[in-house]
Amino acid sequence: MKYILVILLLMISHHLYSQTIGVEVVEYTFEEIEELQKQKQKPIVVFIHTSWCKFCYAMREKTFANLEVTRLLNEYFYFVSLDAELKRPVRYMKHLFEYKKQTSSSGIHELAEVLASTDKGLTYPTTVLLGENNIIDEQIDSYMSAKQFLWVLKRYLEVK
């Protein structure tokens, strides 16, 4: 009897785990969002990161892998992942934002600079919430756990 119970528990846990696989945050480009906003207005979450930032990587792997975070982002927001060192131009709101070379080996994308700059400068990761008319409603310039990010998203939705 114990053997059957153990097998049953393993099967149930495997089934629950397998339901989480494949659930990802739907990512859009800024160009896509302009078209989507014409059909359905939603706030925009912009995750600004770099390839070398370990906290950015941790947010992508842990925070955005959380099922409740994924559900909220997919249902109530448009999500954009913006590499701050992206070298291709991005057209958004009738503006062309380009990569600005700062040294021979580094630079920053103008759109990342516009969205992520604060009085303290630029830090990664930065998460920006854009509301109506693409106004910056919130800038969080640090790593957020799933619990912290859920709190931010839920509070934002309550206020709106």
ZADODREN-588233 format. One record per atom (N, C-alpha, C): residue in three letters; x, y, z; atom name. Coordinates in steps of 0.1 Angstrom, whole numbers. Layout:
<nodes>
['ALA',[X,Y,Z],'CA']
...
</nodes>
This chain:
<nodes>
['MET',[8,-12,0],'N']
['MET',[0,0,0],'CA']
['MET',[9,13,0],'C']
['LYS',[19,13,8],'N']
['LYS',[28,24,9],'CA']
['LYS',[35,26,-5],'C']
['TYR',[39,15,-11],'N']
['TYR',[45,16,-24],'CA']
['TYR',[36,23,-35],'C']
['ILE',[23,19,-35],'N']
['ILE',[13,25,-44],'CA']
['ILE',[12,40,-41],'C']
['LEU',[11,43,-28],'N']
['LEU',[10,57,-24],'CA']
['LEU',[22,66,-29],'C']
['VAL',[34,60,-27],'N']
['VAL',[46,68,-31],'CA']
['VAL',[45,70,-47],'C']
['ILE',[42,60,-54],'N']
['ILE',[41,61,-69],'CA']
['ILE',[30,71,-73],'C']
['LEU',[19,71,-66],'N']
['LEU',[8,80,-69],'CA']
['LEU',[13,95,-66],'C']
['LEU',[20,97,-55],'N']
['LEU',[25,110,-52],'CA']
['LEU',[35,115,-62],'C']
['LEU',[44,106,-66],'N']
['LEU',[54,109,-76],'CA']
['LEU',[47,113,-89],'C']
['MET',[37,106,-93],'N']
['MET',[29,109,-106],'CA']
['MET',[22,122,-105],'C']
['ILE',[16,125,-93],'N']
['ILE',[9,138,-92],'CA']
['ILE',[19,150,-92],'C']
['SER',[31,148,-85],'N']
['SER',[41,159,-85],'CA']
['SER',[47,161,-98],'C']
['HIS',[49,150,-106],'N']
['HIS',[54,152,-119],'CA']
['HIS',[44,159,-128],'C']
['HIS',[31,155,-127],'N']
['HIS',[21,162,-134],'CA']
['HIS',[20,177,-131],'C']
['LEU',[21,180,-119],'N']
['LEU',[20,195,-115],'CA']
['LEU',[33,202,-120],'C']
['TYR',[44,196,-119],'N']
['TYR',[57,202,-124],'CA']
['TYR',[56,203,-139],'C']
['SER',[51,194,-146],'N']
['SER',[50,194,-161],'CA']
['SER',[41,205,-166],'C']
['GLN',[31,209,-158],'N']
['GLN',[22,220,-162],'CA']
['GLN',[29,233,-162],'C']
['THR',[40,235,-154],'N']
['THR',[47,247,-153],'CA']
['THR',[57,249,-165],'C']
['ILE',[61,238,-171],'N']
['ILE',[70,239,-182],'CA']
['ILE',[63,244,-194],'C']
['GLY',[70,254,-201],'N']
['GLY',[64,259,-213],'CA']
['GLY',[56,272,-211],'C']
['VAL',[53,276,-199],'N']
['VAL',[46,288,-196],'CA']
['VAL',[56,299,-195],'C']
['GLU',[56,308,-204],'N']
['GLU',[66,319,-205],'CA']
['GLU',[59,332,-206],'C']
['VAL',[66,343,-203],'N']
['VAL',[61,356,-205],'CA']
['VAL',[61,359,-220],'C']
['VAL',[50,364,-225],'N']
['VAL',[49,368,-239],'CA']
['VAL',[57,381,-241],'C']
['GLU',[67,381,-249],'N']
['GLU',[75,393,-251],'CA']
['GLU',[71,400,-265],'C']
['TYR',[70,413,-265],'N']
['TYR',[67,420,-277],'CA']
['TYR',[78,430,-280],'C']
['THR',[79,435,-292],'N']
['THR',[88,446,-296],'CA']
['THR',[80,459,-294],'C']
['PHE',[87,470,-294],'N']
['PHE',[81,483,-293],'CA']
['PHE',[72,485,-305],'C']
['GLU',[77,481,-316],'N']
['GLU',[69,482,-329],'CA']
['GLU',[56,475,-328],'C']
['GLU',[56,463,-323],'N']
['GLU',[44,455,-321],'CA']
['GLU',[35,461,-311],'C']
['ILE',[40,467,-301],'N']
['ILE',[31,473,-291],'CA']
['ILE',[24,485,-296],'C']
['GLU',[30,492,-305],'N']
['GLU',[23,504,-311],'CA']
['GLU',[10,499,-318],'C']
['GLU',[11,488,-325],'N']
['GLU',[-1,483,-332],'CA']
['GLU',[-11,477,-322],'C']
['LEU',[-6,469,-312],'N']
['LEU',[-14,463,-302],'CA']
['LEU',[-22,473,-294],'C']
['GLN',[-16,484,-291],'N']
['GLN',[-22,495,-283],'CA']
['GLN',[-34,501,-290],'C']
['LYS',[-34,500,-304],'N']
['LYS',[-46,505,-311],'CA']
['LYS',[-58,496,-309],'C']
['GLN',[-55,483,-307],'N']
['GLN',[-66,474,-305],'CA']
['GLN',[-70,473,-291],'C']
['LYS',[-61,472,-282],'N']
['LYS',[-64,471,-267],'CA']
['LYS',[-53,478,-259],'C']
['GLN',[-57,488,-252],'N']
['GLN',[-48,495,-243],'CA']
['GLN',[-44,487,-231],'C']
['LYS',[-32,486,-228],'N']
['LYS',[-26,479,-216],'CA']
['LYS',[-14,487,-212],'C']
['PRO',[-11,487,-199],'N']
['PRO',[2,493,-195],'CA']
['PRO',[13,484,-200],'C']
['ILE',[25,490,-201],'N']
['ILE',[37,483,-207],'CA']
['ILE',[47,481,-196],'C']
['VAL',[53,469,-195],'N']
['VAL',[64,467,-186],'CA']
['VAL',[76,465,-194],'C']
['VAL',[86,473,-192],'N']
['VAL',[99,472,-200],'CA']
['VAL',[110,468,-190],'C']
['PHE',[116,456,-193],'N']
['PHE',[127,451,-185],'CA']
['PHE',[140,454,-192],'C']
['ILE',[147,463,-186],'N']
['ILE',[160,468,-193],'CA']
['ILE',[171,461,-186],'C']
['HIS',[180,455,-194],'N']
['HIS',[190,446,-189],'CA']
['HIS',[202,446,-199],'C']
['THR',[213,439,-195],'N']
['THR',[224,437,-203],'CA']
['THR',[228,422,-203],'C']
['SER',[236,418,-212],'N']
['SER',[240,404,-212],'CA']
['SER',[250,400,-201],'C']
['TRP',[257,410,-196],'N']
['TRP',[267,407,-186],'CA']
['TRP',[262,409,-171],'C']
['CYS',[250,413,-169],'N']
['CYS',[245,416,-156],'CA']
['CYS',[239,404,-149],'C']
['LYS',[245,399,-138],'N']
['LYS',[241,387,-132],'CA']
['LYS',[227,389,-125],'C']
['PHE',[224,401,-120],'N']
['PHE',[211,403,-114],'CA']
['PHE',[200,403,-125],'C']
['CYS',[203,407,-137],'N']
['CYS',[194,407,-148],'CA']
['CYS',[191,392,-152],'C']
['TYR',[201,384,-152],'N']
['TYR',[200,370,-155],'CA']
['TYR',[191,363,-145],'C']
['ALA',[194,367,-132],'N']
['ALA',[186,361,-121],'CA']
['ALA',[171,364,-122],'C']
['MET',[168,377,-126],'N']
['MET',[154,381,-127],'CA']
['MET',[148,373,-138],'C']
['ARG',[155,372,-149],'N']
['ARG',[149,364,-161],'CA']
['ARG',[147,350,-157],'C']
['GLU',[156,344,-150],'N']
['GLU',[155,329,-147],'CA']
['GLU',[146,326,-136],'C']
['LYS',[145,335,-126],'N']
['LYS',[137,332,-114],'CA']
['LYS',[124,340,-114],'C']
['THR',[125,353,-114],'N']
['THR',[113,362,-113],'CA']
['THR',[103,360,-124],'C']
['PHE',[108,360,-136],'N']
['PHE',[99,359,-148],'CA']
['PHE',[95,344,-150],'C']
['ALA',[101,335,-143],'N']
['ALA',[97,321,-144],'CA']
['ALA',[85,317,-134],'C']
['ASN',[82,327,-125],'N']
['ASN',[72,324,-115],'CA']
['ASN',[58,324,-123],'C']
['LEU',[50,314,-120],'N']
['LEU',[37,313,-127],'CA']
['LEU',[28,325,-125],'C']
['GLU',[27,330,-113],'N']
['GLU',[18,341,-110],'CA']
['GLU',[23,354,-117],'C']
['VAL',[36,356,-117],'N']
['VAL',[42,368,-124],'CA']
['VAL',[39,366,-139],'C']
['THR',[41,354,-145],'N']
['THR',[38,352,-159],'CA']
['THR',[24,355,-162],'C']
['ARG',[15,349,-154],'N']
['ARG',[0,351,-156],'CA']
['ARG',[-3,366,-156],'C']
['LEU',[1,374,-146],'N']
['LEU',[-2,388,-145],'CA']
['LEU',[3,396,-157],'C']
['LEU',[16,393,-160],'N']
['LEU',[22,400,-172],'CA']
['LEU',[15,397,-185],'C']
['ASN',[12,384,-187],'N']
['ASN',[5,381,-200],'CA']
['ASN',[-9,386,-201],'C']
['GLU',[-16,386,-189],'N']
['GLU',[-30,390,-189],'CA']
['GLU',[-32,405,-189],'C']
['TYR',[-24,413,-182],'N']
['TYR',[-27,427,-179],'CA']
['TYR',[-17,437,-185],'C']
['PHE',[-6,432,-190],'N']
['PHE',[4,441,-195],'CA']
['PHE',[10,436,-209],'C']
['TYR',[16,445,-216],'N']
['TYR',[25,442,-227],'CA']
['TYR',[39,442,-221],'C']
['PHE',[47,432,-224],'N']
['PHE',[60,431,-218],'CA']
['PHE',[71,432,-229],'C']
['VAL',[81,440,-226],'N']
['VAL',[92,442,-236],'CA']
['VAL',[105,440,-228],'C']
['SER',[113,432,-234],'N']
['SER',[127,429,-228],'CA']
['SER',[136,437,-237],'C']
['LEU',[143,447,-231],'N']
['LEU',[152,456,-239],'CA']
['LEU',[166,455,-234],'C']
['ASP',[174,450,-243],'N']
['ASP',[189,449,-240],'CA']
['ASP',[194,463,-242],'C']
['ALA',[200,469,-231],'N']
['ALA',[205,482,-231],'CA']
['ALA',[216,485,-240],'C']
['GLU',[222,474,-245],'N']
['GLU',[233,475,-255],'CA']
['GLU',[229,470,-269],'C']
['LEU',[216,470,-271],'N']
['LEU',[211,466,-284],'CA']
['LEU',[217,475,-295],'C']
['LYS',[221,469,-306],'N']
['LYS',[228,477,-316],'CA']
['LYS',[219,481,-328],'C']
['ARG',[207,475,-328],'N']
['ARG',[198,479,-339],'CA']
['ARG',[189,490,-335],'C']
['PRO',[185,499,-345],'N']
['PRO',[176,510,-341],'CA']
['PRO',[162,505,-338],'C']
['VAL',[155,512,-330],'N']
['VAL',[141,509,-326],'CA']
['VAL',[132,521,-329],'C']
['ARG',[122,519,-336],'N']
['ARG',[112,530,-339],'CA']
['ARG',[101,528,-329],'C']
['TYR',[98,539,-322],'N']
['TYR',[87,539,-312],'CA']
['TYR',[82,553,-310],'C']
['MET',[69,554,-311],'N']
['MET',[62,567,-310],'CA']
['MET',[68,578,-319],'C']
['LYS',[69,574,-332],'N']
['LYS',[74,583,-342],'CA']
['LYS',[89,588,-340],'C']
['HIS',[96,581,-332],'N']
['HIS',[110,585,-329],'CA']
['HIS',[119,573,-333],'C']
['LEU',[131,575,-338],'N']
['LEU',[140,565,-340],'CA']
['LEU',[151,565,-330],'C']
['PHE',[152,555,-322],'N']
['PHE',[162,554,-311],'CA']
['PHE',[173,545,-316],'C']
['GLU',[186,549,-314],'N']
['GLU',[197,542,-319],'CA']
['GLU',[207,539,-308],'C']
['TYR',[216,530,-311],'N']
['TYR',[228,527,-303],'CA']
['TYR',[238,538,-303],'C']
['LYS',[242,542,-291],'N']
['LYS',[252,553,-290],'CA']
['LYS',[265,546,-285],'C']
['LYS',[275,547,-293],'N']
['LYS',[288,541,-289],'CA']
['LYS',[295,551,-279],'C']
['GLN',[299,546,-268],'N']
['GLN',[306,554,-258],'CA']
['GLN',[321,552,-257],'C']
['THR',[325,540,-259],'N']
['THR',[339,537,-260],'CA']
['THR',[341,527,-272],'C']
['SER',[353,523,-274],'N']
['SER',[355,513,-285],'CA']
['SER',[348,500,-283],'C']
['SER',[345,497,-271],'N']
['SER',[338,484,-268],'CA']
['SER',[325,484,-261],'C']
['SER',[320,496,-258],'N']
['SER',[307,497,-251],'CA']
['SER',[299,509,-256],'C']
['GLY',[286,508,-253],'N']
['GLY',[277,519,-256],'CA']
['GLY',[263,516,-250],'C']
['ILE',[254,524,-253],'N']
['ILE',[240,523,-248],'CA']
['ILE',[230,526,-258],'C']
['HIS',[219,519,-258],'N']
['HIS',[208,522,-267],'CA']
['HIS',[200,534,-261],'C']
['GLU',[197,544,-270],'N']
['GLU',[191,556,-266],'CA']
['GLU',[177,553,-259],'C']
['LEU',[170,544,-263],'N']
['LEU',[157,541,-257],'CA']
['LEU',[159,536,-242],'C']
['ALA',[169,528,-240],'N']
['ALA',[172,523,-227],'CA']
['ALA',[176,535,-218],'C']
['GLU',[184,544,-224],'N']
['GLU',[188,556,-216],'CA']
['GLU',[176,564,-212],'C']
['VAL',[167,566,-222],'N']
['VAL',[156,575,-219],'CA']
['VAL',[147,569,-208],'C']
['LEU',[145,556,-209],'N']
['LEU',[136,549,-200],'CA']
['LEU',[142,546,-186],'C']
['ALA',[155,543,-186],'N']
['ALA',[161,538,-173],'CA']
['ALA',[169,549,-165],'C']
['SER',[171,560,-171],'N']
['SER',[179,571,-164],'CA']
['SER',[171,576,-152],'C']
['THR',[179,577,-141],'N']
['THR',[173,584,-129],'CA']
['THR',[183,594,-124],'C']
['ASP',[180,600,-113],'N']
['ASP',[190,609,-107],'CA']
['ASP',[203,602,-103],'C']
['LYS',[202,589,-100],'N']
['LYS',[214,582,-97],'CA']
['LYS',[222,576,-109],'C']
['GLY',[216,579,-120],'N']
['GLY',[223,574,-132],'CA']
['GLY',[215,562,-138],'C']
['LEU',[223,552,-143],'N']
['LEU',[217,541,-150],'CA']
['LEU',[222,528,-142],'C']
['THR',[213,520,-138],'N']
['THR',[216,507,-132],'CA']
['THR',[208,496,-139],'C']
['TYR',[214,484,-138],'N']
['TYR',[207,472,-144],'CA']
['TYR',[205,462,-133],'C']
['PRO',[194,455,-133],'N']
['PRO',[183,457,-142],'CA']
['PRO',[174,469,-138],'C']
['THR',[167,475,-147],'N']
['THR',[157,485,-144],'CA']
['THR',[144,480,-150],'C']
['THR',[133,481,-143],'N']
['THR',[120,477,-148],'CA']
['THR',[112,490,-148],'C']
['VAL',[106,492,-159],'N']
['VAL',[98,505,-161],'CA']
['VAL',[84,501,-164],'C']
['LEU',[74,508,-158],'N']
['LEU',[60,506,-161],'CA']
['LEU',[55,519,-168],'C']
['LEU',[51,517,-180],'N']
['LEU',[46,528,-188],'CA']
['LEU',[30,527,-188],'C']
['GLY',[24,539,-184],'N']
['GLY',[10,539,-184],'CA']
['GLY',[4,546,-196],'C']
['GLU',[-7,552,-194],'N']
['GLU',[-14,559,-205],'CA']
['GLU',[-5,569,-211],'C']
['ASN',[-6,570,-224],'N']
['ASN',[2,579,-232],'CA']
['ASN',[17,577,-231],'C']
['ASN',[21,564,-227],'N']
['ASN',[35,560,-225],'CA']
['ASN',[42,569,-215],'C']
['ILE',[36,573,-205],'N']
['ILE',[42,581,-194],'CA']
['ILE',[48,571,-185],'C']
['ILE',[60,574,-180],'N']
['ILE',[67,565,-170],'CA']
['ILE',[60,567,-157],'C']
['ASP',[53,556,-153],'N']
['ASP',[46,556,-140],'CA']
['ASP',[55,551,-129],'C']
['GLU',[64,542,-132],'N']
['GLU',[73,536,-122],'CA']
['GLU',[86,532,-128],'C']
['GLN',[97,534,-120],'N']
['GLN',[110,529,-124],'CA']
['GLN',[116,522,-112],'C']
['ILE',[119,509,-114],'N']
['ILE',[125,502,-103],'CA']
['ILE',[139,498,-108],'C']
['ASP',[149,504,-102],'N']
['ASP',[163,501,-107],'CA']
['ASP',[171,492,-98],'C']
['SER',[165,480,-97],'N']
['SER',[172,469,-89],'CA']
['SER',[166,456,-92],'C']
['TYR',[172,446,-87],'N']
['TYR',[167,432,-88],'CA']
['TYR',[154,431,-80],'C']
['MET',[144,424,-85],'N']
['MET',[132,421,-77],'CA']
['MET',[130,406,-77],'C']
['SER',[127,400,-66],'N']
['SER',[123,386,-65],'CA']
['SER',[109,386,-70],'C']
['ALA',[104,374,-72],'N']
['ALA',[90,372,-77],'CA']
['ALA',[80,378,-67],'C']
['LYS',[83,376,-54],'N']
['LYS',[74,382,-44],'CA']
['LYS',[74,397,-45],'C']
['GLN',[85,404,-46],'N']
['GLN',[86,418,-48],'CA']
['GLN',[79,423,-60],'C']
['PHE',[82,416,-71],'N']
['PHE',[77,420,-84],'CA']
['PHE',[61,419,-84],'C']
['LEU',[56,408,-78],'N']
['LEU',[42,406,-77],'CA']
['LEU',[35,418,-70],'C']
['TRP',[42,422,-59],'N']
['TRP',[37,433,-51],'CA']
['TRP',[36,445,-60],'C']
['VAL',[46,448,-67],'N']
['VAL',[47,460,-76],'CA']
['VAL',[35,459,-86],'C']
['LEU',[34,448,-93],'N']
['LEU',[24,446,-103],'CA']
['LEU',[10,448,-98],'C']
['LYS',[7,441,-87],'N']
['LYS',[-6,441,-81],'CA']
['LYS',[-10,455,-76],'C']
['ARG',[0,462,-70],'N']
['ARG',[-2,476,-65],'CA']
['ARG',[-5,485,-77],'C']
['TYR',[2,483,-87],'N']
['TYR',[0,491,-99],'CA']
['TYR',[-14,489,-105],'C']
['LEU',[-18,477,-106],'N']
['LEU',[-31,474,-111],'CA']
['LEU',[-43,479,-102],'C']
['GLU',[-40,479,-89],'N']
['GLU',[-50,485,-80],'CA']
['GLU',[-52,500,-82],'C']
['VAL',[-41,507,-84],'N']
['VAL',[-41,521,-85],'CA']
['VAL',[-48,525,-99],'C']
['LYS',[-46,517,-109],'N']
['LYS',[-51,520,-122],'CA']
['LYS',[-65,517,-123],'C']
</nodes>
